[in-house]
Amino acid sequence: MECLSRLAHAIDQSWRSGFREGSLPRDFLDKLLSFDPSRMINIKQAEGYAFYALYPENYLEAARASGLGIDTQVIGIRSIGTGLGALVAAALGAPPPFTLRPTGHPFRREVKVDPGLVKKLATQDRLFAIVDEGPGLSGSSFGAVADWLEEAGVPRERIHFFPSHEGSLGPQASPRHRERWSVAPRHVRTMDDFLLGGAPPHSLAAWVEDLVGPLDGPLEDILGGKWRRHRYQDETIWPPSNLQQERRKFLARAKGASWLVKFAGLGETGAKKLQMARHLHEAGFAPDVAGWRHGFLVQRWHEDARGLDQATFDRDRLIERVGAYLGFPAHHYPAEGQPGAPLDELRHMALYNT
C-alpha cells in the first residue's frame, strides 16, 4: 500500500503538470525490489482500464471536487478499487485506504470483516469514501460496504460514493440499496468531462492531432451504434449492436482523410493492441494504423467501404479469408496462461445467459 500510494501521488503530479512531471523516487524502486518474489499475487485483468475507458484520473478530479478533507477514511473495493482508492486518498491528502472484497452472489454481496476493525470505525467521527468502478446490474458491492458501515454505527450522511458513472443502480438492485443510492452523495467525473471538454494536453482531440495532424472539425461520437449511420441510409435495416458493451469510439477527419478513434485499453493492454493492429495491417487483414495515445487506437476509416450484406461476394473465398484471419491471431497471439474455461462450464454459461 505504501508503494501504491506513491504511485498514486506520481500519477496525480503527472496529470496536474500536463504529463511533464511525475517521476518516482529511487527508494520506490528499492522498496519494490525488497519484496519477497516468492510471495506472488495473481489478479485478473482490470476490465475498466482494458475495455470501458475508465481513466484513473477521473477519480483524482472527482476527489478534488468532492469537498472532502484529509480526515476522510477511503475504502477501496476489490482489485480495481484498491488503486482507485489510493488515487482518491492522494487527491484528498488523506491516509492510504484500506480495502475490502465483498463476497457472495453477484447481486447479493456481503462484507465479512474482523470485529476489531468494525469497533475501531464505529468510534471514529469521520467521513467515509467508498471507491469502485460501476455500479453494474445490482450495485451490491457498493451497497454491501455501506450496509456494513451503517450496521457499525456510521450515520448514512457520512458515507460518500465514488463510482465510475453517473447512472442509477441496475435492475437487480435491492430496494434498500436503490433508496440509499438515490440520496447519497456521489462524486463522479467521466471521460467526457475532461477528454472531450477539456483543454490540451487533457483532451482527446489533442492526442489524435498528435498522430494525424490538425483536425478538420470536432470529433464525431459514433458510440451506441451510431457508426451504422455511415453504412446504412435506412435505420430500419440497421444490423443489431450490443450498445452496452461497445467501446468508446469517434470519427476524426484530418487533411481529407477519416480515422477511427477507438478505445483499446490503458497501459500494457493498449500497447499490445497497437502491436497487434499493426501486425494485422501488414498481413492485409485490417486498415493502417496511425498510432495509439493514452488508451485510444487510431486507424484509417474507409468511408466507401460496404458491409457483406451490401455487397456480392464469393462464399468459398469469404470462408477461406475468415479462416485465415482467425488463424492469424491464434498463431501469432495465443492466449496466455490458462487454456480457458472447461467446455462444461462454457455450456452452463451459454444456457444460463440464454
C-alpha positions as CSV (number, residue, x, y, z in Angstrom):
1,M,0.0,0.0,0.0
2,E,2.9,2.3,0.6
3,C,4.2,1.8,-2.9
4,L,0.7,2.1,-4.3
5,S,0.2,5.4,-2.6
6,R,3.5,6.7,-4.0
7,L,2.3,5.7,-7.5
8,A,-1.0,7.4,-6.9
9,H,0.8,10.7,-6.0
10,A,3.0,10.4,-9.0
11,I,0.0,9.9,-11.3
12,D,-1.6,13.0,-9.7
13,Q,1.5,15.0,-10.2
14,S,1.8,13.9,-13.8
15,W,-1.9,14.8,-14.5
16,R,-1.7,18.2,-12.9
17,S,1.5,19.1,-14.7
18,G,0.2,18.1,-18.1
19,F,2.3,14.9,-18.2
20,R,5.6,16.9,-17.7
21,E,6.3,15.7,-14.2
22,G,5.5,12.6,-12.0
23,S,8.8,10.7,-11.7
24,L,9.2,8.2,-8.8
25,P,12.0,8.5,-6.2
26,R,14.8,6.0,-6.2
27,D,13.7,4.5,-2.9
28,F,10.4,3.5,-4.5
29,L,12.3,1.0,-6.7
30,D,14.4,-0.1,-3.8
31,K,11.2,-0.8,-1.9
32,L,9.8,-2.9,-4.8
33,L,13.0,-4.9,-5.1
34,S,12.9,-5.7,-1.4
35,F,9.7,-7.7,-1.7
36,D,9.9,-11.5,-1.4
37,P,9.5,-12.6,-5.0
38,S,8.1,-16.0,-3.9
39,R,5.0,-14.3,-2.5
40,M,3.0,-13.8,-5.7
41,I,-0.4,-12.3,-6.0
42,N,-2.4,-13.3,-9.1
43,I,-5.0,-10.8,-10.2
44,K,-7.5,-10.6,-13.0
45,Q,-7.3,-8.0,-15.8
46,A,-8.8,-4.7,-14.7
47,E,-11.7,-4.6,-17.1
48,G,-12.4,-0.9,-16.6
49,Y,-8.9,0.1,-17.8
50,A,-8.9,-2.5,-20.6
51,F,-12.4,-2.2,-22.1
52,Y,-14.6,0.6,-20.6
53,A,-12.4,3.7,-20.9
54,L,-12.2,4.1,-17.2
55,Y,-9.4,6.6,-16.6
56,P,-7.8,6.7,-13.1
57,E,-7.6,10.5,-13.5
58,N,-11.4,10.6,-13.3
59,Y,-11.1,9.8,-9.7
60,L,-8.5,12.4,-9.0
61,E,-10.8,15.1,-10.4
62,A,-13.8,13.7,-8.6
63,A,-12.0,13.7,-5.3
64,R,-10.7,17.3,-5.7
65,A,-14.3,18.5,-6.5
66,S,-15.9,16.5,-3.7
67,G,-15.2,18.9,-0.8
68,L,-14.0,16.0,1.4
69,G,-11.0,16.6,3.6
70,I,-7.8,15.0,4.8
71,D,-9.5,13.1,7.6
72,T,-11.6,11.1,5.2
73,Q,-11.4,7.3,5.5
74,V,-11.2,5.9,2.0
75,I,-12.3,2.3,1.3
76,G,-11.4,0.6,-2.0
77,I,-13.4,-2.3,-3.2
78,R,-11.6,-5.3,-4.7
79,S,-8.6,-5.1,-7.0
80,I,-9.5,-2.1,-9.2
81,G,-10.9,-0.2,-6.1
82,T,-7.6,-0.7,-4.4
83,G,-5.8,1.5,-7.0
84,L,-8.7,3.9,-7.4
85,G,-9.0,4.3,-3.7
86,A,-5.3,5.2,-3.5
87,L,-5.9,7.9,-6.1
88,V,-8.8,9.4,-4.2
89,A,-6.8,9.4,-1.0
90,A,-3.8,11.0,-2.7
91,A,-6.0,13.8,-4.2
92,L,-7.7,14.4,-0.8
93,G,-4.4,14.3,1.1
94,A,-6.0,11.6,3.2
95,P,-4.3,8.5,4.7
96,P,-3.9,5.4,2.5
97,P,-7.1,3.5,2.1
98,F,-8.0,0.1,3.4
99,T,-9.6,-2.4,1.0
100,L,-12.5,-4.8,1.1
101,R,-13.6,-7.7,-1.0
102,P,-17.4,-8.3,-0.7
103,T,-18.3,-12.0,-1.3
104,G,-21.4,-14.0,-2.2
105,H,-23.8,-13.9,-5.1
106,P,-23.1,-11.1,-7.5
107,F,-26.5,-9.5,-6.8
108,R,-26.3,-10.0,-3.0
109,R,-22.8,-9.3,-1.9
110,E,-21.8,-9.3,1.7
111,V,-18.9,-7.9,3.8
112,K,-17.3,-10.1,6.4
113,V,-14.7,-8.1,8.4
114,D,-12.7,-8.6,11.6
115,P,-14.8,-7.3,14.5
116,G,-11.9,-5.2,15.8
117,L,-12.0,-3.1,12.6
118,V,-15.7,-2.6,13.0
119,K,-15.3,-1.5,16.6
120,K,-12.5,0.9,15.6
121,L,-14.5,2.5,12.8
122,A,-17.6,2.9,15.0
123,T,-15.7,5.1,17.4
124,Q,-14.3,7.5,14.8
125,D,-16.2,10.6,13.9
126,R,-15.2,10.9,10.3
127,L,-16.4,10.8,6.7
128,F,-16.1,7.6,4.6
129,A,-15.5,7.4,0.8
130,I,-16.3,4.1,-0.9
131,V,-14.4,3.7,-4.2
132,D,-15.1,1.2,-7.0
133,E,-15.9,1.1,-10.7
134,G,-19.5,0.6,-11.6
135,P,-22.2,0.2,-10.3
136,G,-23.3,-2.7,-12.5
137,L,-26.5,-4.7,-12.6
138,S,-27.1,-4.5,-8.9
139,G,-24.5,-2.3,-7.2
140,S,-24.4,-4.8,-4.4
141,S,-20.7,-4.3,-3.8
142,F,-21.2,-0.6,-3.1
143,G,-24.3,-1.5,-1.1
144,A,-22.7,-4.2,1.0
145,V,-19.9,-1.9,2.2
146,A,-22.4,0.9,3.0
147,D,-24.6,-1.7,4.8
148,W,-21.6,-2.8,6.9
149,L,-20.7,0.8,7.8
150,E,-24.3,1.6,8.8
151,E,-24.5,-1.5,10.9
152,A,-21.3,-0.5,12.6
153,G,-22.9,2.8,13.7
154,V,-21.8,5.2,10.9
155,P,-24.6,7.6,10.0
156,R,-25.7,7.4,6.4
157,E,-24.9,11.0,5.7
158,R,-21.3,10.4,6.4
159,I,-21.0,7.8,3.6
160,H,-19.9,9.1,0.2
161,F,-19.6,7.1,-3.0
162,F,-17.0,7.3,-5.9
163,P,-18.5,5.3,-8.8
164,S,-17.3,5.4,-12.4
165,H,-20.6,6.7,-14.0
166,E,-23.5,8.9,-13.1
167,G,-26.2,6.4,-13.7
168,S,-28.5,4.7,-11.2
169,L,-28.2,1.2,-9.9
170,G,-29.1,-1.6,-12.3
171,P,-32.3,-3.6,-12.4
172,Q,-31.1,-6.3,-9.9
173,A,-30.5,-3.7,-7.1
174,S,-32.3,-4.3,-3.8
175,P,-34.9,-1.7,-2.7
176,R,-32.7,-0.7,0.3
177,H,-29.7,-0.1,-1.9
178,R,-31.7,1.8,-4.5
179,E,-33.2,4.1,-2.0
180,R,-29.8,4.9,-0.4
181,W,-28.2,5.5,-3.8
182,S,-30.9,8.0,-4.8
183,V,-30.0,10.3,-2.0
184,A,-26.4,9.6,-1.2
185,P,-23.5,12.0,-2.0
186,R,-21.9,10.7,-5.2
187,H,-18.7,12.1,-6.7
188,V,-18.2,11.4,-10.4
189,R,-16.0,12.8,-13.2
190,T,-16.5,10.9,-16.5
191,M,-14.2,10.7,-19.5
192,D,-16.4,13.1,-21.3
193,D,-15.9,15.7,-18.6
194,F,-12.3,16.3,-19.4
195,L,-11.2,14.3,-22.5
196,L,-14.0,15.9,-24.7
197,G,-14.5,19.2,-22.9
198,G,-11.0,19.8,-21.6
199,A,-8.1,21.8,-22.9
200,P,-4.8,20.4,-24.2
201,P,-3.0,18.4,-23.2
202,H,-6.0,16.9,-21.4
203,S,-8.2,16.4,-24.5
204,L,-8.7,13.5,-26.8
205,A,-8.6,15.8,-29.9
206,A,-5.1,16.9,-29.0
207,W,-4.0,13.3,-28.7
208,V,-5.4,12.5,-32.1
209,E,-3.9,15.6,-33.7
210,D,-0.5,14.4,-32.3
211,L,-0.9,11.4,-34.7
212,V,-2.7,12.7,-37.8
213,G,-2.2,16.4,-37.8
214,P,-4.7,19.3,-37.3
215,L,-8.4,18.1,-37.4
216,D,-10.8,19.4,-40.0
217,G,-13.5,19.7,-37.3
218,P,-14.6,18.3,-34.0
219,L,-14.6,14.6,-33.2
220,E,-17.8,12.8,-34.1
221,D,-19.1,10.4,-31.4
222,I,-20.2,7.1,-33.1
223,L,-20.8,5.2,-29.8
224,G,-24.0,3.3,-29.2
225,G,-24.5,2.0,-32.7
226,K,-24.3,5.5,-34.3
227,W,-21.5,4.2,-36.5
228,R,-24.3,2.5,-38.5
229,R,-25.4,5.9,-39.9
230,H,-22.2,5.8,-42.0
231,R,-23.1,2.4,-43.6
232,Y,-26.9,2.4,-43.9
233,Q,-29.1,5.2,-45.0
234,D,-32.3,3.5,-43.8
235,E,-32.3,3.0,-40.0
236,T,-34.9,0.2,-40.3
237,I,-32.3,-2.1,-41.8
238,W,-29.5,-1.4,-39.3
239,P,-27.8,-4.6,-38.0
240,P,-28.0,-5.3,-34.3
241,S,-25.5,-3.7,-32.0
242,N,-24.7,-4.6,-28.3
243,L,-24.8,-1.0,-27.2
244,Q,-23.9,-1.6,-23.5
245,Q,-20.6,-3.2,-24.4
246,E,-19.5,-1.1,-27.3
247,R,-16.1,0.5,-26.9
248,R,-15.9,4.3,-26.9
249,K,-15.3,5.3,-30.5
250,F,-15.1,8.5,-32.5
251,L,-14.6,9.6,-36.1
252,A,-11.8,12.1,-36.8
253,R,-11.1,13.9,-40.1
254,A,-7.8,15.4,-40.9
255,K,-6.4,16.5,-44.3
256,G,-9.4,15.0,-46.0
257,A,-8.8,11.5,-44.5
258,S,-11.1,9.8,-42.0
259,W,-9.8,8.0,-38.9
260,L,-11.5,5.7,-36.4
261,V,-10.5,6.6,-32.8
262,K,-11.4,3.7,-30.6
263,F,-10.6,2.9,-27.0
264,A,-8.2,-0.1,-26.9
265,G,-7.0,-0.1,-23.3
266,L,-4.7,1.7,-21.0
267,G,-1.1,0.7,-20.2
268,E,0.2,-2.7,-21.3
269,T,-3.2,-3.7,-22.7
270,G,-3.4,-0.9,-25.2
271,A,0.3,-1.3,-26.2
272,K,-0.4,-4.9,-27.1
273,K,-3.4,-3.9,-29.1
274,L,-1.3,-1.4,-31.1
275,Q,1.2,-4.1,-31.9
276,M,-1.5,-6.5,-33.0
277,A,-3.3,-3.8,-35.1
278,R,0.0,-3.1,-37.0
279,H,0.7,-6.7,-37.5
280,L,-2.9,-7.3,-38.8
281,H,-2.4,-4.4,-41.3
282,E,0.9,-5.7,-42.5
283,A,-0.8,-9.1,-43.1
284,G,-3.6,-7.5,-45.1
285,F,-6.4,-8.1,-42.6
286,A,-7.0,-4.5,-41.2
287,P,-6.7,-0.8,-42.1
288,D,-3.4,1.0,-41.5
289,V,-2.7,2.4,-38.0
290,A,-1.7,6.0,-37.2
291,G,-0.8,5.1,-33.6
292,W,-2.1,4.8,-30.0
293,R,-2.4,7.6,-27.5
294,H,-3.4,7.3,-23.8
295,G,-5.7,4.3,-24.5
296,F,-7.1,5.2,-27.9
297,L,-6.1,3.4,-31.1
298,V,-6.3,5.5,-34.3
299,Q,-6.9,3.6,-37.5
300,R,-7.9,4.5,-41.1
301,W,-11.7,4.7,-41.6
302,H,-12.7,3.8,-45.2
303,E,-15.8,5.9,-46.0
304,D,-16.6,4.0,-49.1
305,A,-16.4,0.5,-47.6
306,R,-19.5,-1.7,-47.6
307,G,-20.7,-4.5,-45.4
308,L,-21.1,-8.0,-46.7
309,D,-24.9,-7.5,-46.5
310,Q,-24.5,-4.7,-49.0
311,A,-22.2,-6.5,-51.5
312,T,-21.9,-9.6,-53.6
313,F,-19.1,-12.0,-52.8
314,D,-17.8,-15.5,-53.4
315,R,-18.8,-17.7,-50.5
316,D,-15.8,-20.0,-50.7
317,R,-13.4,-17.1,-50.8
318,L,-15.1,-15.5,-47.8
319,I,-14.8,-18.7,-45.8
320,E,-11.2,-19.1,-46.7
321,R,-10.5,-15.4,-45.8
322,V,-12.3,-15.7,-42.5
323,G,-10.4,-18.9,-41.7
324,A,-7.1,-17.2,-42.5
325,Y,-8.0,-14.2,-40.3
326,L,-9.0,-16.4,-37.3
327,G,-5.8,-18.5,-37.7
328,F,-3.5,-15.5,-37.8
329,P,-4.0,-14.1,-34.3
330,A,-4.4,-17.6,-32.9
331,H,-0.9,-18.4,-34.2
332,H,0.8,-15.1,-33.5
333,Y,-1.0,-14.1,-30.4
334,P,-2.1,-17.2,-28.5
335,A,-3.9,-16.9,-25.2
336,E,-1.6,-16.5,-22.2
337,G,-1.7,-18.6,-19.0
338,Q,-4.5,-20.9,-18.5
339,P,-6.2,-22.6,-21.6
340,G,-9.6,-21.2,-20.6
341,A,-12.8,-22.5,-19.1
342,P,-13.8,-26.1,-19.5
343,L,-16.4,-26.9,-22.1
344,D,-19.0,-27.9,-19.5
345,E,-18.6,-24.5,-17.8
346,L,-18.9,-22.7,-21.1
347,R,-22.1,-24.7,-21.9
348,H,-23.6,-23.8,-18.5
349,M,-22.8,-20.1,-19.1
350,A,-24.4,-20.2,-22.5
351,L,-27.5,-21.9,-21.2
352,Y,-27.8,-19.5,-18.2
353,N,-27.3,-16.4,-20.4
354,T,-29.8,-17.6,-23.0
